[in-house]
Amino acid sequence: MEFKLDASFIEAIQNYAKLLNKEPSDIIKEALEDYFVKVEKELLEKSFEKESALTSFSSEEFFDGLDFDDE
């Protein structure tokens, strides 16, 4: 697996590593972990919205076709 980063990203990572007194690989790891949490949350929200749209019926849709006899 090969990764290519723009020079500006490499410079930013190096600067933050110095500023935070961390290894550049730790900066990248933390950033990716935060990104994955964000994306997972977005995917779960989209999935919930799709499920919600499929299961939300109006009362007319829900009772349509049902026959209630008053006996």
Steps between C-alpha positions, in 0.01 A plus 500: 500500500636836405388844613585829339450828681540852368799690631266737685346209694841363590611843618181545706544158661862578585404839645220354714729219613755755624234721654330211681823312573365188327622267231369582152356148474299563819359821350391310189356211703295732722373696201392182322330364811300823532415486130378140524280585800349790304436291188352212700261742671395646163443152355291394799291817473441441127407138569258609773343759268447234231348257749284774645376599156410139423314444825318826549144464380222747529193371681320476165779289350516282809127426513447492122352167395396397849134435548355571841154363542290633782320197633 
